Amino acid sequence: MTFDSLTFVVFFIAVVALFNLPGLSWSLRKHFLLGASFVFYGAWNPPFLLLLIDSATMDC
């Protein structure tokens, strides 16, 4: 998924809309944004997604 594709625009609008839902705690918003980042990165290059998840797990 590239930044200039229609798929990215739809994905971005959906993520922003869900992120800004009222009543969500900050912790839930952070986890949602992390999951959306994994989906975005995985759409670009799925084999490197395991490396990203491993890195994020070690940093937490």
Steps between C-alpha positions, in 0.01 A plus 500: 500500500655826391415846627361611165253214454125500554542205736716711731252788498213268598716328764615835643147641521378183673787506752451870581125454538536200733782664696283804573195310624378653824529295814818311411773499759849618413636148550250353255580774247873424524443128446267569207758728338770236549278238336420735210872561455561125484226464236646785294854366519383144433317613187830631366729208585351212702827313572642799686188523716636232735815707545294807583282310749810352662657843530183651646472215751856551619448875539189473716 
